[in-house]
Amino acid sequence: MPGRNHLYVPGPTNIPDAILSAMHVPSEDHRAPDFPTLVKPILENLKKVFRTEAGQTFIFPATGTAGWEIALTNTLSPGDKVLSYRFGQFSHLWIDLAKRLGLDVEYEEVPWGQGVPLDRLEARLKADTDHEIKAVLICHNETATGVTSDLPGVRRALDAAGHPAMFFVDGVSSIASLDFRLDEWGIDISLAGSQKGFMLPAGLALLAFSPKALEARKTAQCRRAFLDIQDHIVSNADGYFPYTPSIPLLHGLRKALELLLEEGLENVYARHARLGEGVRRAVAAWGLKTCAQEPKWHSNSVTAIVVPEGFDARDVIHVAYHRYNLSLGAGLSEVAGKVFRIGHLGDLNELSLASAIVGAELALLDVGVPLTPGSGIAAAGAYWRETAPAITPRG
Ligand SMILES: Cc1ncc(COP(=O)(O)O)c(C=O)c1O
């Protein structure tokens, strides 16, 4: 099909040309004496994006899923109790992985479209007077439903209960897009993947550990080998990796971090918030609902849109792809066929995102969903115009 594919799945996201060019490098000797000049600043800049000064960052040649395993196996022992909430495909998969690792996983089923129930979390932590719960696992941004949970609220619940459990966060579709602060929010481990807010291909699991999580490693009995952070602690200290790193991805990551820090993290968060609100205005103008049940759960990196009764979201996605060269995110597992998703994270602006809104609207019309043509982009555009940043007057 002529023209570029309009990629609006919630990851992998569009890769800016500057990152594509940065990754176009010949092979290098990863044991060369000057290799640390590439690695050390990347690990430091990564700390800025995770918002940690006290913690330590890690880069594994892996994906977000391995990040879950790195967090758990490096800090816990088989049979340790962890507490979690299941409200979408990714919170589900982390729970499943924790069970498979031999942890004692206690979790609550939460309706898909809601996030962490803070009152019940606090009550559960208060009831755990023997402090059997060793870690609380929270999926910050449930990519399957477009729901963001309140991480400072989780920290407050832990503090209100005076509970010493570690606080682990899946930040795969939030870090580098949504407000996230490891030190300030007392998070012990957070993990991300390279293919979302970091605007890279998949292939890197990016993590930050707090001093408390680093300490927990010393007594953690879960078996680990390739995913042991200890080998990284030793090699990274000198600016190397314990095995052969993906050099093009490291060059890409260096550029991605530069772009994020140049824009300024607060500006990155504000851009995502403003663009995400535009999508939600479009959805409301179509007369449709988001899967996120309340505004407090709205995600600024992905919106899951519920199709009306009698329609199948898979048809919308099919038409969008085959007729308009637009890739929308599918509904996963429990919400398959009920929702389609627009990913609005990474390298995007009003006009690039407008293609997703217009394309989704055309596909909805094509499958017969009754809505006013043009209403979505009119609503998003009106909001973006109202909130447009000032520009320098023409000289
Ligand atoms: C919130 C969340 N966690 C974890 C994952 C799994 O990451 P990966 O596919 O990189 O293994 C994803 C993937 O989309 C995700 O959205």
The ligand as an SDF file (V2000), in Angstrom:
LIG
                    3D

 16 16  0  0  0  0  0  0  0  0999 V2000
    2.3130   -2.8720   30.7390 C   0  0  0  0  0  0  0  0  0  0  0  0
    3.1120   -3.9180   30.0200 C   0  0  0  0  0  0  0  0  0  0  0  0
    3.8750   -4.7420   30.7300 N   0  0  0  0  0  0  0  0  0  0  0  0
    4.6280   -5.6840   30.1550 C   0  0  0  0  0  0  0  0  0  0  0  0
    4.6090   -5.8660   28.7920 C   0  0  0  0  0  0  0  0  0  0  0  0
    5.4380   -6.9400   28.1780 C   0  0  0  0  0  0  0  0  0  0  0  0
    6.5210   -6.3510   27.5590 O   0  0  0  0  0  0  0  0  0  0  0  0
    7.2880   -7.0890   26.3690 P   0  0  0  0  0  0  0  0  0  0  0  0
    6.3110   -7.3660   25.3000 O   0  0  0  0  0  0  0  0  0  0  0  0
    8.3340   -6.0590   26.0020 O   0  0  0  0  0  0  0  0  0  0  0  0
    7.8970   -8.3210   26.9350 O   0  0  0  0  0  0  0  0  0  0  0  0
    3.8460   -5.0200   27.9970 C   0  0  0  0  0  0  0  0  0  0  0  0
    3.8250   -5.1630   26.5300 C   0  0  0  0  0  0  0  0  0  0  0  0
    3.1070   -4.5190   25.8280 O   0  0  0  0  0  0  0  0  0  0  0  0
    3.0730   -4.0220   28.6290 C   0  0  0  0  0  0  0  0  0  0  0  0
    2.3110   -3.1870   27.9110 O   0  0  0  0  0  0  0  0  0  0  0  0
  1  2  1  0
  2  3  1  0
  2 15  2  0
  3  4  2  0
  4  5  1  0
  5  6  1  0
  5 12  2  0
  6  7  1  0
  7  8  1  0
  8  9  2  0
  8 10  1  0
  8 11  1  0
 12 13  1  0
 12 15  1  0
 13 14  2  0
 15 16  1  0
M  END
$$$$
